[in-house]
């Protein structure tokens, strides 16, 4: 049995997996739109790959949506430019 925080984290994670889908809208299009927004934010600064891609797939499963090729699909969000000025 994991000690202390590891056990607590595992319990919270398992509880979250059960509860998160219940907190999302019933409408599949709304869930897909929310997931797409998450994917776009994650891909704004770099391509989604590795552990980020794996976690995003788990989020898609919780949302009950298609990943939309999240690891190979280009984002519609412009990459972050720290030198850019607001217009």
N, C-alpha and C positions, 0 to 999 in steps of 0.2 A: 504494500500500500504506500503511495507517495506521501511524503511528509508535508505538513503545513500548507504553504501557499500552493504547491503543486496540486494537492488534493482539491483545495478550494477552487483553483482555476479550472480543473477538470469538471467539477460539478457545475460551475457557472457556464462553461462551454457547452456541456450537455443540455443544460436547462435552456440556454440561448438557442440551440439548434431546434428545440421543441417549440419555443415561444416566438421567435422572430417571424416565421411564416404567418403566425396568427396576427401579428401587428401590421402586416402589409395589406394593401388593398386587395379585394377579391378580383378586381379587374386586371386581366393579364396584360393589357396594353399599358396600364399605369405602372405595374411592376416592371415591365420591360423598359419603360421610359426612365424609371428611377435607377435601374441597373445600368442603363446606357450612360446616364449622367455620372455614376460612380466610375464606370470604365473610362469615360472621357477625362475626368479629373486625374485618374491614375496615369493615363497615357500622355497627359499634357507636358510632362517634363522628360519622359523617357519611354521607350518601347516597353510594353508589358511582357515580362519574361520571367523565367525561374520561379522563385517562391511567390512573387507577386501574382504571376499567372495561376499558380496552383491555388492560392487563397481566393483569387477572383472566381475561379471555377466553383469553389465551395460556396461563395456568396451567391453565385448564379443558381446553384442547387437550392439554397435556402429561399431565394426569390421565385423559384420554379420557372426560370426563363432560360432561353438559349444565350450562350455567351456571345454569339454574334461574331465568332472568330476573333475574340478579343486580343489574342496574342499576335495575329497577323493583320488585323484591320487598322488602317490609319485613323487617327483621331481627327475629329473636326475642330478640335481645340488647338489654337496656336501654342507652340512651345513657350514656356516662360522666358522672358528676356528681362533680366534685372536692370538693364540700362534703359529700357523703354519708358517713356513718359506718358502719363495719362493725357488724353486729348480733351 
